[in-house]
């Protein structure tokens, strides 16, 4: 299975020639012949990563051959993202030069005289490249999504344009008149409505960007016919720019999101199964090294990042897969795989913590009971073969199911193999459960002990691994058989989201709407009146630039974005004019094409590869204003300093207005947004803990996405918060914020573990199990929980004080609460000991019931609660220390 899975299932499609894998038939034969099922080689290495050396694994993860000529020119093996962005930028730069060629040549030549005439009338060259710049992205699917937003924007504007042209009288004289007042009111109301409705920012930007031009044409006296030509120009240029962007994604070979999603899924299943094997090996070995756990922690972070990448790729690949049944099947099934990997990731975090705790205890030379340690070692040795068997069988099941998902089809043989693998996993899980319980009884372990916590946790989570893999396989098979379909996106809800009241009446949204609306209207008024030679009468540049600024809605400093725009505008304008001065006129087309290709390549690479929003905006401005100066018809004199002066002066005027209005109606700062999100995430986690440990709450609904989304939003805005000018405010507490975010991620995992332990393995909603409900009613547990709850409440309050109020002085009340908690913390260990004793008594009082999985074992459930609370308290200590220093 592995060569097909990690080669991207090459039999299904022809991959780009520089993505050829390094495996040969001889390599596969040697790998299969040398494999020994009884050796200690990693299951993932033997079954997922065939090859003779470690280099093969690195090459395979990046998906390209080190022997490829193209891969040698661009460092794919060292930095795949850099190389891919370079390639896309080169494609885009060449495409701009090729697209502009027929429109820039001498109109008297025989190359394409019709193109020159059309370009003179409609401005196809400049506007087509502009639409291309804003509609091109890294995969065909993402490019189609951008073009879809442009099409929505152009469509909304075109409908309004047609309706207004037949219902609103034309302006025939300068100054105020009934017709001009009607045009002003109509334009203002239309812009307000577009901004207020819950369109995406790109859609609103394109609607307003196109509308302000036609609006100014309507206000210009005796401008009949200009509207029609502008409408045709926008629609035609939008179409040509979008088609060009899609062709660049397709040629010389396609850059498809669905292919990347398949490769990402293959890498994920490889990393997850290998991580489980490595954790199992660490648990079964004696004297495990801390470096192994550190490497595993790095791999787990990579798993988390790849899951996020997979979700984004699946969203982008929707349009790509509409015309291929197997691709459509893959796109439909991969979200279930993503959900499975996210659940396994949470479980891996718990096992990693258990191994880490065991290692730290050994390094600290904790004085455990020697007799109990001997029993724990005996328990580990007895269950070692069954642990390995369960990991291996579950890994095989994950691989064979994921191969079918990636292929987009399940034949009879594949279904039979999956069904047999499911039974093998069930038997391995049942055998592990029975042998673990029998081994406990053999060494006289009838209750939980500190020395055996890790044994319970690791085997408990391994049973969860097997169960999650079985559910994943059964859901895929049920969907393919038509028994139970997997969920699909609801298009109706997506469309009705435009009228979402929660967004429409959100105070921050309304503030943004009024600020943007007033700015655009004022810009239109200034352009309508004009000002000497600085701003020409009936100039639309100011409101046009303000409409482009609508995409400031989001993370990032507005001041930094504006400065980046000014830099990009000046650099692009000067480069365009310089190229015109050097190579303008007829007969110098080749040097001008070369300048255009180089300028667009560098600018688009800056857009693609930037890690900061400001640099991305600068790249867009260089690309757009640079091509405005270079893409001009071949005439005796192509340089136009007056146009350059008008663009720069109007842009600076627009930016001055934006800065003033941002001060009068301030937007929500990145620091404020980041603080609100992280405090909300902590508050929601506290509320979830309270529901889990409240005996009065009998049913739980798992809502992991809510906290995860808030934490992810906090991270996005937190990165930009440190770059915002602080002015009179206190310095941004970046160290405390970073620690609060990282600990929030970990505590979310512990919360997930507790919720799943509380309701058993019944899905995302269900009643608490009888044992769990009895356990949280114990008086010793309530003492245990009260200490943790007080600490979380204190940190939530302190987070509000630090990140939302941004106070500089120390809050004495919060400090006193810290001192009081420090006095109570020594009671934590005593409460924990009493809780363990109470739980052991509770376990002994219950009737012995045969279980098929350790997830149903009372001792293992109690160990999971202890581990989760230990992890939570450890993270709370880190946050508490960071907050006190802040």
Protein Blocks (a to p, Z undefined) as FASTA:
>chain_A
ZZmmmnopamlpccdfklccfbdfklmmmmmmmpcfkbmbdfklmmmmgcjbfklmmmmm
nopafkbmklmmpcfklmmmlmmmmmmmmmmmmmmmmmmmmmmmcfkbmklmmlmmmmmm
nommmmmmmmmmmmgcfbfklmmmmmmmmmmmmmmmmmmmmmmmmmpccdfbgcjdfklm
mmmmmmmmmmmmmmmpccdfklmmmmmmmmmmmmmmmmpghighjlmmmmmmmmmmmmmm
mmmmmmmmmpcbdcdfklmmmmmmmmmmmmmmmmmmmmmmmmmpghiafklmmmmmmmmm
mmmmmmmmmmmmmmmmmmmmmmgmklmmmmmmmmmmmmmmmmmmmmmmmmmmmmmmmmmm
mmnopacdfklmmmmmmmmmmmmmmmmmmmmmmmmmmmmmmmmmmnopacfklmmmmmmm
mmmmmmmmmmmmmmmmmmmmmnopabdcfklmmmmmmmmmmmmmmmmmmmmmmmmmmmmn
omaccddddfklmmmmmmgmklmmgmklmmmmmmmmmmmmmmmmmmmnopajllcghiak
lmmmmmmmmmmgcgddfklmmmmmmmmmmmmmmmmmmmmmmmgcehilmmmmmmmmmmmm
mmmmmmmmpcbfklmmmmmmmmmmmmmmmmccddfblbdfklmmmmmmmmmmmmmmmmmm
mmmmccddfklmmmmmmmmmmmmmmmmmmmmmmmklmbdcddfklmmmmmmmmmmmmmmm
mmpcfkjaccddfklmmmmmmmmmmmmmmmmmmmmmmnopnbjbdcddfklmmmmmpmkl
mmmmmmmmmmmmmmmmmmmmmmmnopabdcfklmmmmmmmmmmmmmmmmmmmmmmmmmmm
mmmmpccdddfbfklpmklmmmmmmmmmmmmmmmmmmmmmmmmmZZ
